Amino acid sequence: MATAVPSSAQQDRANALREALATRVVVADGAMGTMLQARDPSLEDFQQLEGCNEILNVTRPDIVRSVHDAYFAVGVDCVETNTFGANFSALGEYEISGRIFELSEAGARIAREAADAYADGRVRWVLGSIGPGTKLPTLGHAPFEVLREGFERNAAGLVAGGADALLVETSQDLLQTKAAVLGCKRALAEAGLDLPVLVQVTVETTGTMLLGSEIGAALTALEPLGVDYIGLNCATGPAEMSEHLRYLAKNARIGLSCMPNAGLPVLGKDGAHYPLSPAELADAHDVFTREYGLSLVGGCCGTTPEHLRA
């Protein structure tokens, strides 16, 4: 497996990100998938693998870059890479799990180029997106070691492409999350870099993660792994996240983050619609940052550049 050459510039950016997270609120981007779909990529762009957004990192980097540019243009501090599904199980659904490193590295490189293009005196950062995949090890869908190795290749590609931090997000199974975190740690050790590792779990409207774990169990399981930040993303809007964030603010010894959906989806004749306005998301984050001390805020499904501008 190819590995990153330790970069002093990359480590310097990571150190600056740590300092920013410790001293102010850092603003990330919003939804990626819907933004890509709005640009109407063709089946040829997907190499006949319809829905595999990560393929666009090599076939249509211009489309992916345009999404990053749209978020940077409204003033965000950092963007997430288009690599949510660049893992063993998700790419395995398309029978291309051998391309994890390639697609991860390409996604990080596009985001890095977009970040570096802003020469306004502000540092812009790249968060390497590591999604959960489609296999839950707790339910025996795939061996833990196989998933961990896939996440390690995912993280190694992100590091090689220039990511400044690794974000394990939309975590639904704590064993899967552990596999991802350990994969990140191995990739960083191999690269000789010390980048922040952030974890965001997904708590359903039921009040638990998909497999029934409560937020307290998530904190107990993940904090000892040496992650730098813990938080919530996806599944719900900010209103449903408040009590879980309150628990983390009271009990966590590490920093907090939150990237909610633009409210709970409302089904209409044109599909799902997310009702939360930009002002409403901004108001929610204003409360969260003041009451719970969040370090990183952003958006997930249904959020747009206008949400993040607010």
N, C-alpha and C positions, 0 to 999 in steps of 0.2 A: 504494500500500500504506500502510495506517495505521501510524503509528509511536508509540512510547512517549514521553511527556513525561518528561524527566529528573527523577527523584525523589530528593531529598536523603535521605529516609528509606530508600529502596531502596538507595542507594549506601552509607549508613551501615551497613545490615544486611550488605551484601556485604563491607564492610571488617571488620566484626565476625566474619564467617564466615572470612575470610582469617586473622585473628588466632587464632581458635579452631583452625583446621586447622594452624596453625604451632606451637601450644603444647600441644595435647592431642589426644585421639582423639575425633573427631566421629562420632556414631552416626546412621545413616540408617535408612530403613524397609526393608520386605521386599517380597514379591510383591504386585502390584496385580491382575493379571488373574484369578487364582483367587479373590481376595477379592471382586471384583465379581461373578463367576459365582455365588459362594455366596449372594449376595443375590437371585439368581434374577430378573434383569431380563427383561421380556417382549419379544417381537418388536416390539411397538408402541413400547416404550422405545428399541429400536434403529432406529426408523423403517424397519423392514423390512430393515435392513442388518445382518443377524445377524453378531455377532463384531466389529463395529466399536466397540470400547470407547470411543473418543473421542467418539462421538455422545452418550454418557451425560452428558458435560459440559454439554450444553444441555438434554437431555430429562429426566435424572434426577440433577441435581447433588446431591440428598440422598443418593443411594447412594454417589457418589464421595466426598462429604464424610465419610460414615460410615467409609470405609476410612481416610482420613487421621486421623480422630478416634481410631480404634482403635489406630493406631500412636503417635500423640502420647500417648495415655492410658498407654502402658507406658513412656514416658520418652524416646523418641527425640528427637534434636536437630533432625532435618529429615525431610521427606517429599518423594518424587518426584511430579511431576504426572502425571496420567492422559493423557499425550500421546505415548506411545511410538510410536504409528503416525500421528501428525499430520504426515505428510510427503507429498511429491509421489507417490511410488510406492505407498505403503500406502493412502492415501486414493484414489489413482487406481484401485485395484482395485475400489472401490465407486463410481467415477465422481463423486467429490466432492472432487477435488483443489483446487477453488476455495475450499474451506472451511478450508484449513490455518490461516490466521491466526485465524479465528473460534474454532475448536475449541482451538487452542493457548492463546489468551487466556483462554477460559472455564476450561480446565483449571488454568491458573496462578492465576486469581482464586479458584477454589474452595479450592485448597491454601493460598493466602495468607490467606483468611478463617479457615480452620481453624487456621493457625499463630497468627494474631493473637488468636484466642479464648482462648489460654492466657495468663493474667495472673498467673503465679507468679514473676515476676522473671527468668525465663530467656528468652533470645531463641530463638525457633524459626524455622528457615529452610526455604525452598522451593527444591528443586532442579528445574530445568526439564528434563524427560526428553525426549531426542532419540534415537529409535531409528533403526536402519539402513535401514528401508524394505525393499522386496522386489526392488529392482533393483541389480545389481552392475555399476558402470561399467567395471570392469576386464574384464568379460566382454562388454561392449558392449550391456548390457540397456537402457541409457538414457544420453543425453549428460551429461557431467560438469556442464556449465553449467546444464542444466535441473534436475538434482538439487540443485546448490548454491543456486539460486534458491528451490527449495522449502524447503530447510533454513533459508535466510535468513528466509522468511515464518514458518516454525515458530518460530525463535528470537525474531523480532520479536514474535510473539504472546505468547510466554512472558514476555518482558521487559515488555510492556505489561500483562500480568496480574499482575505483581508478583514474578516469580521472583528469587531472590537469587544464583543461579549457574546455569550451563547445563551439563548432563551429557550428553555424547555417549556412548551406551552400546551394548553388544552389537555392537561393530564387527567386521565379518567381512571387509571389503575395504578395504585402506588407501586406495584412491582415493576410495571412498565416505566414509571417515572424514575425509579431507582436504576433501571437498566440504562436509561438515557443519561442520567447524571454521571454514572460511572463511566459510560462511554465518553462523555465530555472530558472528564478528569483524565482519562487515559490519553485522549488525543492531545490535550494541553500539555501533559507531561512529555509526550513524544515530541511536541513542537518546541518545548522549552519556553513556553509563554504562560503568563499568569493573567488570564482574562476573567472578568466576572462571569459567574454562572447564575442565571436567574431561573426560577421555576414558577410557573403559573398553573394552578389546578383549576379544573372546571367543576363547579358545584351546580347541580341541576336545581330545578324549581322545587324538587322534593326536599332540598336542604342537605343532600349528600352528593358525593361523587357518584359516577355511574354504577360502581360496584358496592355502594353503600357506605363508604368511608366518610366520616364527618371531618370538618376542617381541623379539629383538634388532632385527629389521627394523622392527617396529612402533615401537620406541623411536627408532630412527634417523630414521624418516619423520615422526613426530609431534612430537617435542620441538622441532625448529626452527620449528614453526608457532606457537610462543608459547603453548602450552597450559599451564595452571597445575599440573595433576595428571594422572597416568596410572595406570591400574590394570587390573584384570580383573573381569569379571562373567559370569554365565550359563555354559552348556555343562556345567560340572562342579561338583563340590563342592570344599571347601577343600583336601582332600588332593592333588588333581590340580593345584592352582594353586601349590603351594609352591615348586617349582623355578623357575617363571616369576617369582614374586614375589622370589625370591632374586636372580635376574638383575637385575631392576629396582632392587632395593635397592642392588646393587653398582654399577650403571652409570648410573642416572637422576640428573639434576641438578635434578629437580622432585619434588614430593610424590607419594605413592602412595596408592591406594585399592583396596578389594577388596570385592566383593559376590557371594559364591558362591551356587550353588544349595544346597538342603538335601541334599547328596549327589547321587550319580548315580541317576536314576530307575529304579525297579524296576517292571516291568510285572506287573500282577495282574488279577484278573477285573473289577475296577472301574476299570481304567485305570492310568496311571502313579502311582506312590507314591514320595515322596521320603523316604528313611529317616533322615536326620540329625536327631537330637533337638536341642531348644534348648540343652541343656547342651553337647552336642558342638560345635555351631556356636560357642558362646561360648568354649569351650576353644581352638578353632582360631584364632579372632580374637585371643585372649589371646596365643597363640604368635606370630601374625603381627605384632601391634603391637610386641611386645618384640623379636623377631628382625629384622624388616624395617622397622620404623619407620613403619607405616601411619598416615596422617592421618585417613582416612575409612573406616569399615566399615559394612556393612549386609548385606542378603540379597537373593537373586533368587528364581528359581522354587522353589516349595515351602516358602518361609519364611513364617512367620506372626508376628503380634504377640508371641506367646510366645517365639519365637526371638530377637526383638529385645529383649524384656524381659531375657532372660538375658544 
